[in-house]
Amino acid sequence: MRLRAQSPLAGVAPSRVTREGWLEHGGNTPAAAASLQVHAQTVRYRMKQVEALFGTALHDRRDRRRQDARPRDR
């Protein structure tokens, strides 16, 4: 059996895409929601899931910079 290291968001595509969109818009939830074509509340919900997975508070600029510096799965 071959084991692969995966990011915490592997298999959680909507949250991964939401995280990337949210970071691209500098944490601007309405702008991220518009670009993802979802409701702003959906972005907030998914970002809470992301924060729970990573154990970071992305509203904190330092944590956000660390997240933005992580390699993205593409």
C-alpha positions as CSV (number, residue, x, y, z in Angstrom):
1,M,0.0,0.0,0.0
2,R,1.4,3.4,-0.9
3,L,0.6,6.3,1.3
4,R,0.5,9.9,0.1
5,A,0.8,13.0,2.2
6,Q,-2.2,15.2,1.5
7,S,-3.2,18.7,2.5
8,P,-5.9,19.0,5.1
9,L,-8.3,20.1,2.4
10,A,-7.7,17.2,0.1
11,G,-11.1,15.9,-0.9
12,V,-12.8,19.0,0.3
13,A,-12.9,20.8,-3.1
14,P,-15.5,23.5,-2.4
15,S,-13.7,24.6,0.8
16,R,-10.3,24.6,-1.1
17,V,-11.7,26.7,-3.9
18,T,-13.4,29.0,-1.4
19,R,-10.2,29.4,0.5
20,E,-8.2,30.3,-2.6
21,G,-10.9,32.8,-3.8
22,W,-11.1,34.4,-0.3
23,L,-7.3,34.8,-0.2
24,E,-7.2,36.2,-3.7
25,H,-9.7,38.8,-2.7
26,G,-7.7,39.7,0.5
27,G,-10.3,38.3,2.8
28,N,-13.2,40.3,1.2
29,T,-16.1,37.9,1.7
30,P,-18.6,39.6,-0.7
31,A,-16.0,39.9,-3.5
32,A,-15.0,36.2,-3.0
33,A,-18.7,35.2,-3.1
34,A,-19.3,37.1,-6.3
35,S,-16.3,35.6,-8.0
36,L,-17.3,32.1,-6.9
37,Q,-21.0,32.7,-7.7
38,V,-22.2,31.7,-4.3
39,H,-23.9,33.5,-1.4
40,A,-21.6,35.4,1.0
41,Q,-22.9,33.2,3.9
42,T,-21.7,30.2,2.0
43,V,-18.2,31.7,1.9
44,R,-18.4,32.4,5.6
45,Y,-19.5,28.9,6.4
46,R,-16.8,27.3,4.3
47,M,-14.1,29.6,5.8
48,K,-15.1,28.5,9.3
49,Q,-14.6,24.9,8.1
50,V,-11.2,25.9,6.7
51,E,-10.2,27.6,10.0
52,A,-11.2,24.5,11.9
53,L,-9.1,22.2,9.7
54,F,-6.0,24.4,9.8
55,G,-6.5,25.6,13.4
56,T,-5.9,29.2,12.3
57,A,-7.9,32.4,12.5
58,L,-7.8,33.7,9.0
59,H,-9.2,37.1,10.0
60,D,-5.8,37.5,11.7
61,R,-3.5,39.0,9.1
62,R,-0.5,37.0,10.2
63,D,-2.4,33.7,9.9
64,R,-3.8,34.9,6.6
65,R,-0.3,35.6,5.2
66,R,0.8,32.1,6.3
67,Q,-2.1,30.6,4.5
68,D,-1.5,32.7,1.4
69,A,2.1,31.5,1.3
70,R,1.1,27.8,1.4
71,P,1.4,26.0,-2.0
72,R,-2.0,25.6,-3.6
73,D,-3.2,22.3,-5.0
74,R,-3.9,22.8,-8.6
